[in-house]
Amino acid sequence: MKRQLSAGAVCGCALAALAALAALAACTVGPAYKRPDIPAPAQWRDKSSDDGSAIWPNPDWWHGFGSEKLDELIAQAQQSNDDLAVAIARVQEADAQARIAGAALLPSLDFGADATRQRAPVTGSGPATFNTFKPALTASYELDFWGKNRALRSAARATAIASRYDQDTVALTVVSSVATTYFQALEFRDRLDVARHNLANGQKILHGLQLQQTAGIATALDVAQQATTVALLDAAIPPLQQQFRQTVNALAVLLGKTPESIDVETGTLSSLTGPRVAPGLPSQLLSRRPDVAESEQQLIAANADITVARAALFPSIQLTASGGYESSALSSLINPASRIWAVSAGLTQPIFHGGALRGQVVFSNAHYAELLSAYHKTVISAFSNVEDALVAAQQTEEQQARQQKAVDTARRAFQYAQTQMSAGTVNILTVLNTENALFSAQDELVQVQYLHLQSLVNLFTALGGGWQQG
């Protein structure tokens, strides 16, 4: 006696068979990924940075500058920066794409139900009206013999991982940009303070000369020379005010806020501390740079795309199974006699597509070669970034120390000139020269202080900003 299977049993058996076939489909027609071998330098060129200890940045490295205002600004940027919000959305997009790509590895199951009422002629009895009811489940699956669907999933997963590393890169860039922009705002404000102080001092000297001219001690030329110096000092202030406001506006954009909501009216560059950082071995750098990790994941995705393109040249096999009921009356719909089922298989072999499929293979290989070169450039750029930042941090620190000595010397010279002019032993020209030298030295010192802080931020960024690949 034959045993009749139910529609549910048929579909269950069909799905089990499809799963078994899927396990057998382990072929792949694409290359296995191998990480490119790019040798790292044995040590950094700047030997002075190698003191036997490695102090990689902490994830919150900016606290080392000792500025509560900077901490506050960075916290706001991490919450409200638009570029970071875009990067987060891209991660969500990539995750969804990975889920979509992975769905092809599983059978698809659909439910459908049809109800038909029709009138048709019946031989010998004239026209008749009758109903048809047909609920059914349909399962379909494409055998992944050549690894195309697995490669699609691998490419999508690599892209999703790359999007996470891109988010980390954007986050590091945002933090670094906030720090350098804040320091630049302090630089222009400090330069404004220097200019205003020197202007007030120049006006004081001018007033004294005007009194001496009235008493017949100073000449009109002396007064005119000092008046010129005062005018030049006064003219230097508006450009600095403009640069300060524009820098604050740029800082507001980084924080995702309008300019009027940002206040940078306190703090000076001299009140900040320079945190110490020393890089470890160059070979450790690549696991601490999110941009390098992102570039490699893009390379992995491109490698998987080669498999997808090659697999498209081979036959594809589609299996379909359906089962359900069909009856002319609802009362007899679920009777065993109303059960129906079907199993089918189809094969498709590409024959002629005008060169599109082979063109896709060529494109995928070329794209991989492009990303391979991009990965190589990213790696060597990472080493170069650290070397540049190390030498900049060292040289600007030395420059700052020497410039401070220049300011101290210029200040003493100016004080001596003022004293001797009051005693009548030197003329106004000597005072003017020492006054200009002091102003230039003070202004240059502020700029060097900013450059040193900027170099430290660049060094933290080049070392990955505390990021580590998990």
Buried (B, 14 or more C-beta within 10 A) or exposed (E): EEEEBBBEBBBBBBBEBBEEBBEEBEEBBBEEBEEEEEEBBEEBEBEEBBEEEEEBBBEEBBEBBEBEBBBEBBEBBBEEBEBBEEBBEBBEEBBEBBEEBBEBBEBEEEEEEEEEEEEEEEEEEEEEEEEEBBBBBBBBBBBBBBBBBBBBBBBBBBBBBBBBBBBBBBBBBBBBBBBBBBBBBBBBBBBBBBBBEBBEBBBEBBEBBBEBBEEEEBBEEBBEBBBEBBEEBBEBBEEBEEBBEBBBBBBBBBBBBEEEEBEBEEBEBEEBEBBEBBBBEBEBBBEBBBBBBBBBBBBBBBBBBBBBBBBBBBEBBEBBBBBBBBBBEEEEBEEEEBBBBEBEEEEEEEEEEEEEBBEBBEEBBEBBEEBBEBBBEBBEBBBEBBBBBBBBBBBBBEBBEEBBEBBEEBBEBBEBBBEBBEEEEBBBEBBBEBBBBBBBBBBBBBBBBBBBBBBBBBBBBBBBBBBEBE
